[in-house]
Amino acid sequence: MTTAILITAVSFLALALGVCLLYFRRRLQVGDARQTIMAADFAAADYRLRLLESAVRQIGDGVIILAEGGDFALINEGAKTLLGLDDNDISGQDFDEVATGFSEKLEKKSIIEAAQEGRSGETVTVDGRYYRLGFASLRDEDGAARGAVCVISDVTESMKAESMQTDFVSNVSHELKTPLTTIKSYAETLLKADSADEVMTREFLEIIDSEADRMDLLVRELLSMTRIDSGAIGWKMVESDLPALVRSAMKKLDLEAKKKALIVNRMFAKELICPVEMDRGSIERVILNVLSNAIKYTDEKGRIDVDIIQNENCVQIVISDNGIGIPEKDLPRVFERFFRVDKARSRQMGGNGLGLAISKQIVDAHGGEIEIESKYGKGTKVIVTLPIPGRRGKRGIL
């Protein structure tokens, strides 16, 4: 429920309370002989008023309803929790003192003024969280102000989502702009060249091809993330042998490791068999990404260890290296989209900061976990944990 809709609903409920009370006050002032009927009407209205009050009190957001002079008509549990109030605090100056501790905009006088001036709402920050304050004036049938309503909504998550969306668009634009600029500049140089230098032409075309591949990878990874986020991807979950998949991934990257004279050790037994229910292609993508990062960020003649640890309910793929490592301050952010510890080195190696983010999405979808331990200058360990399916009986065995 948006703040505007909530304010409208609360204003209606508060006004309904006032109208009902006014109606019965006038009925009681008339010396009507039908006392029995009036008593029944009053009891029914009192029941309805209690329902309305109960509805306001149980609204998740904070609601404060003030009468014309600033006296309380109602303050619900959500508002009490936010302000740290109990029933004994809701009187006079005590409330204003507590409210000021949350925000000066919640003083009784401030609420009434904001409502009467027609301010739609304001956003305040308290202890790192964002709250939207919505105001509405309560008026009688003649249009005279009779009180005010303030609704306090925690909008921290929506604010974070908006910020992430803005950062995402900015990062995508930046990642696409860099290779596009390179492609355009080299293409223009080739077009303006007076004579065809075969060596230069080939060199420039290779750069253009490389940058085009970089853009293609970025677009494909963005599409993958979008499909996973939207739930559009269809996971092909089948029981497969995980050690066989790890050995296959190691073989695919063997040439890259040899280029840097890296020692890649298979720490698990060659005959190890461990069936795991998984989308084989997606889990292979995770293994390739983690192993590729280890190769990229380990200096020549370094060491990489690949192990598989089988437990009762899960299996762990552990990939360790003695590479450059990750600073401690950056560890909490390694799974963020587009985050790179060493931006210059990552770009040089073709990284765009999406690999680990996608890997985490895949592992999460499999009900597993991916963790990173690292010491700057000493190396990194990545642990991928996947659940093992329940044991199944074999055919022909009773």
C-alpha positions in Angstrom: 0.0 0.0 0.0 1.5 3.4 -1.0 1.7 6.2 1.5 -0.8 8.3 -0.4 -3.4 5.5 -0.4 -2.7 4.7 3.2 -3.2 8.4 4.2 -6.5 8.5 2.3 -7.7 5.4 4.0 -6.7 6.5 7.5 -8.2 10.0 6.9 -11.5 8.3 5.9 -11.5 6.2 9.0 -10.6 9.1 11.3 -13.3 11.2 9.7 -15.8 8.3 10.0 -15.1 8.2 13.7 -15.8 11.9 14.1 -19.0 11.8 12.0 -20.5 8.9 13.9 -19.8 10.5 17.2 -21.2 13.8 16.1 -24.3 12.1 14.8 -25.1 10.4 18.0 -24.3 13.4 20.1 -27.0 15.3 18.1 -29.5 12.4 18.4 -29.0 12.3 22.2 -29.6 16.1 22.5 -33.0 15.6 20.9 -35.6 14.4 23.5 -36.6 11.5 21.3 -39.0 9.2 23.1 -37.7 6.2 21.2 -34.9 5.5 23.7 -34.7 1.8 23.0 -34.2 2.3 19.3 -31.5 4.9 20.0 -29.7 2.7 22.4 -29.6 -0.1 19.8 -28.4 2.3 17.2 -25.7 3.6 19.5 -24.5 0.1 20.4 -24.3 -0.8 16.7 -22.4 2.4 15.9 -20.1 1.9 18.9 -19.3 -1.6 17.5 -18.5 -0.1 14.1 -16.3 2.6 15.7 -14.4 -0.1 17.5 -13.8 -2.0 14.2 -12.6 1.2 12.5 -10.3 2.0 15.4 -9.0 -1.6 15.5 -8.3 -1.4 11.7 -6.2 1.8 12.1 -4.3 0.3 15.1 -3.3 -2.8 13.2 -2.1 -1.0 10.0 1.6 -2.0 9.6 2.8 1.6 9.1 2.8 4.2 11.9 -0.4 6.2 12.2 -0.9 9.3 14.4 -4.3 11.0 14.5 -4.5 14.4 16.2 -7.6 16.4 17.2 -7.9 20.1 16.4 -6.0 21.3 19.5 -3.3 18.8 19.2 -4.8 16.2 21.6 -4.5 12.6 20.6 -7.4 10.9 18.9 -5.3 7.8 18.2 -1.8 6.5 17.8 -1.3 2.9 16.6 1.2 0.2 17.5 3.3 0.8 14.4 3.9 4.5 15.5 4.5 3.5 19.1 7.2 1.0 18.0 8.9 3.5 15.8 9.0 6.2 18.4 9.7 3.8 21.3 6.5 4.8 23.2 4.3 3.0 25.6 0.8 4.0 26.7 2.1 6.1 29.6 4.2 8.2 27.2 1.3 9.5 25.2 0.6 12.7 26.9 1.7 16.3 26.5 5.3 17.2 26.3 6.5 13.6 26.7 5.4 12.7 23.2 7.0 15.8 21.6 10.3 15.0 23.3 10.3 11.4 22.0 9.0 12.5 18.6 11.8 15.1 18.2 14.3 12.3 18.9 12.9 10.5 15.8 12.2 13.7 13.8 11.3 17.2 14.6 8.7 17.0 11.9 6.6 14.7 14.2 6.0 17.2 16.9 2.2 17.8 17.3 2.5 21.4 16.1 4.5 20.4 13.0 2.0 17.6 12.1 -1.0 20.0 12.2 0.9 22.8 10.3 2.0 20.3 7.6 -1.5 19.0 7.2 -3.2 22.4 7.1 -0.6 23.7 4.6 -1.4 20.7 2.3 2.1 19.2 2.3 1.8 15.8 0.6 4.8 14.4 2.5 8.5 14.4 3.4 11.3 11.8 3.6 13.5 11.7 6.7 16.5 9.6 7.6 16.7 8.0 11.0 19.6 5.6 12.0 20.4 4.9 8.3 16.8 4.1 7.4 14.4 6.2 5.3 10.9 7.0 6.4 8.2 8.8 4.4 5.9 11.1 6.4 2.5 11.7 4.9 0.1 14.3 6.2 -3.6 14.9 5.7 -6.0 17.4 7.3 -9.3 16.2 8.8 -12.2 18.5 8.0 -15.8 18.5 8.9 -18.8 18.9 6.5 -18.3 22.7 6.5 -14.6 22.4 5.5 -13.3 23.5 8.9 -10.1 21.8 10.0 -10.8 19.4 12.9 -7.5 17.6 13.2 -4.6 16.0 11.3 -3.3 12.6 10.3 0.3 11.5 9.9 1.4 8.2 8.4 5.0 7.0 8.9 6.1 4.5 6.2 9.5 2.7 6.2 10.7 3.2 2.5 14.2 2.1 3.0 14.0 -1.0 0.7 12.3 1.0 -2.1 14.9 3.7 -1.8 17.7 1.1 -2.0 16.0 -0.5 -5.0 15.8 2.9 -6.8 19.4 3.6 -6.0 20.4 0.1 -7.3 18.4 0.7 -10.4 20.1 4.0 -11.0 23.6 2.5 -10.4 22.8 -0.4 -12.7 21.8 1.8 -15.6 24.9 4.0 -15.0 27.2 0.9 -14.9 25.7 -0.6 -18.0 26.0 2.7 -19.9 29.7 3.0 -18.8 30.5 -0.6 -19.7 29.1 -0.2 -23.1 30.5 3.2 -23.8 34.1 2.2 -23.3 34.3 -0.5 -26.0 32.0 1.5 -28.3 34.5 4.4 -28.0 37.4 2.1 -28.8 35.7 0.5 -31.8 34.6 3.9 -33.2 38.1 5.5 -32.9 39.9 2.5 -34.5 37.3 2.2 -37.3 37.6 6.0 -38.0 41.4 5.7 -38.1 41.2 2.9 -40.7 38.7 4.9 -42.8 41.0 7.9 -42.8 44.2 6.0 -43.6 45.7 7.1 -46.9 47.4 3.8 -47.6 46.6 0.3 -46.5 49.1 -0.9 -44.0 48.3 -4.6 -43.6 50.1 -4.9 -40.2 48.3 -1.9 -38.8 45.0 -2.9 -40.4 45.1 -6.4 -38.9 46.1 -5.0 -35.5 43.3 -2.5 -35.4 40.8 -5.1 -36.6 41.9 -7.5 -33.9 41.2 -4.7 -31.3 37.8 -4.0 -32.8 37.0 -7.7 -32.7 38.1 -8.0 -29.1 36.0 -5.1 -28.0 33.0 -6.4 -29.9 33.4 -9.7 -28.0 33.6 -7.8 -24.8 30.3 -6.1 -25.6 28.7 -9.4 -26.6 29.7 -11.0 -23.3 28.3 -8.1 -21.4 25.0 -8.2 -23.2 24.7 -12.0 -22.8 25.5 -11.8 -19.1 22.9 -9.0 -18.6 20.3 -11.1 -20.4 21.2 -14.0 -18.1 20.8 -11.9 -15.0 17.5 -10.5 -16.2 16.1 -14.0 -16.9 17.2 -15.3 -13.5 15.7 -12.2 -11.7 12.4 -12.6 -13.5 12.2 -16.3 -13.0 12.0 -16.8 -16.8 14.9 -19.2 -16.9 14.0 -22.9 -16.9 16.3 -24.9 -14.7 17.0 -28.4 -16.1 17.5 -30.1 -12.8 18.9 -33.6 -13.2 21.1 -35.8 -11.0 24.7 -35.5 -12.3 28.1 -36.5 -11.0 29.7 -33.3 -9.6 33.4 -34.4 -9.6 33.1 -35.3 -13.3 31.8 -31.8 -14.0 34.6 -30.2 -12.0 37.2 -32.3 -13.9 35.7 -31.2 -17.2 35.9 -27.6 -16.2 39.5 -27.9 -15.1 40.3 -29.5 -18.5 38.7 -26.6 -20.4 40.9 -24.0 -18.6 44.0 -26.1 -18.6 45.5 -24.1 -21.5 44.9 -20.8 -19.8 46.7 -22.1 -16.7 49.7 -23.4 -18.7 50.1 -19.9 -20.3 51.0 -18.6 -16.9 52.9 -21.7 -15.8 50.4 -22.2 -13.0 50.2 -25.4 -11.0 46.6 -26.6 -10.7 46.2 -29.4 -8.2 43.2 -31.8 -8.1 43.0 -32.5 -4.4 40.0 -34.9 -4.6 40.3 -38.6 -5.5 40.1 -39.4 -9.2 37.6 -42.1 -8.6 35.3 -39.9 -6.4 31.6 -40.0 -7.4 29.1 -37.6 -5.9 25.6 -37.3 -7.5 24.0 -33.8 -7.2 20.7 -32.6 -8.5 21.5 -29.6 -10.6 21.3 -27.7 -13.8 24.5 -29.0 -15.2 25.3 -26.1 -17.6 24.6 -23.5 -14.9 26.8 -25.1 -12.2 29.5 -25.6 -14.8 29.3 -21.9 -15.5 29.9 -21.2 -11.8 32.9 -23.5 -11.6 34.4 -22.0 -14.8 33.9 -18.5 -13.4 35.5 -19.2 -10.1 38.4 -21.2 -11.6 38.9 -18.5 -14.3 39.2 -15.8 -11.7 41.8 -17.8 -9.8 43.8 -18.1 -12.9 43.5 -14.4 -13.8 44.4 -13.1 -10.4 47.3 -15.5 -9.6 50.7 -14.4 -10.7 52.8 -16.6 -13.0 54.1 -19.9 -11.5 51.5 -19.7 -8.8 49.4 -22.5 -7.3 45.7 -23.3 -7.5 44.1 -26.2 -5.5 40.7 -27.6 -6.4 39.0 -29.9 -3.9 35.6 -31.5 -3.3 34.5 -32.2 0.2 31.5 -34.5 0.6 29.4 -34.2 3.8 26.2 -36.0 4.9 23.8 -33.4 3.5 25.9 -31.3 1.1 29.0 -31.2 -1.0 31.5 -28.4 -1.2 33.7 -27.3 -4.2 36.7 -25.5 -2.7 39.0 -23.6 -5.1 42.0 -21.9 -3.4 44.9 -19.9 -4.9 47.9 -18.0 -3.7 47.2 -15.0 -5.9 46.8 -11.3 -5.2 43.9 -11.7 -2.8 41.1 -9.3 -1.9 41.3 -6.4 0.6 39.2 -7.0 3.7 37.1 -3.9 3.1 36.0 -5.2 -0.3 35.0 -8.7 0.7 31.4 -7.7 1.6 30.9 -6.3 -1.9 32.4 -9.0 -4.1 28.9 -10.4 -5.1 27.6 -6.9 -6.1 26.8 -6.4 -9.7 29.6 -4.6 -11.6 31.8 -4.5 -8.5 35.5 -5.0 -9.2 38.4 -4.9 -6.7 41.0 -3.8 -9.3 39.0 -2.1 -12.1 42.0 -1.5 -14.4 43.2 -5.0 -14.2 39.7 -6.5 -14.5 39.0 -4.5 -17.7 42.4 -5.5 -19.1 41.5 -9.1 -18.6 38.0 -8.7 -20.0 36.1 -8.7 -16.7 32.9 -6.7 -16.2 32.1 -7.4 -12.6 29.1 -9.7 -13.3 30.6 -13.1 -13.1 30.3 -13.6 -9.3 26.9 -11.9 -9.1 25.5 -14.4 -11.7 27.3 -17.3 -9.9 25.6 -16.4 -6.7 22.2 -16.2 -8.4 22.7 -19.7 -9.8 23.9 -21.2 -6.5 21.1 -19.6 -4.6 18.6 -21.0 -7.1 20.0 -24.5 -6.3 19.5 -24.0 -2.6 23.2 -23.7 -2.0 25.7 -21.1 -0.8 28.9 -19.4 -2.2 31.4 -17.9 0.1 34.7 -16.2 -0.3 37.6 -16.0 2.1 40.7 -13.9 1.2 43.7 -12.2 2.5 45.2 -9.4 0.5 48.5 -10.4 -1.1 48.2 -14.0 0.1 45.4 -15.6 -1.8 41.7 -16.4 -2.0 39.5 -19.4 -1.2 36.0 -19.8 -2.8 33.6 -22.4 -1.3 30.6 -23.4 -3.3 28.2 -25.6 -1.2 25.4 -27.6 -2.9 22.8 -29.8 -1.2 22.9 -33.6 -1.8 19.7 -35.3 -2.8 18.2 -37.9 -0.4 19.5 -41.4 -0.7 17.6 -43.6 -3.0 17.2 -47.4 -2.9 18.6 -49.6 -5.7 16.5 -51.8 -7.8 16.3 -55.4 -6.9 17.2 -54.7 -3.2 14.5 -55.3 -0.6 
